[in-house]
Every structure is written in structure tokens, then in C-alpha cells.
Amino acid sequence: MSTGKATRASGRATISDVASIAKTGKTSVSRYLNGEQHLLSDDLKQRIEQAIQQLDYRPS
């Protein structure tokens, strides 16, 4: 049974996984995570946040 979480072999979600789910690039996800949200549209911020929650993403 699938949990709906796209992760690498280690079982941890990556920035690439978040970007894929949010339909954006790794740079945008990195900007979001590093507090540069003012550079992103409201729609993109929402998609990234939803992907982070869906994947239970935790920065290393």
C-alpha cells in the first residue's frame, strides 16, 4: 500500500521531491526554506507548503 509520499531510498523526502510535488524548481523551494518567501508568488508559496506537509519534509 502506498502512503502517497515520494521519497528517496533512505525514506526521507528531499528538496527535489518537494519541488516535483509543488511543480516548481529546487531553487524556489530553497528560497522558501531559507526565508526568502518575498521572492515567491502567493500561489507558489502555498504549493510548496502543501508539498512539505504531504511529504512530511524535514531539512537535514
ABEGO torsion letter per residue (X at the ends): XBAGBBBBAAGBBBAAAAAAAAGBBAAAAAAAAAGAAAABBAAAAAAAAAAAAAAGBBBX
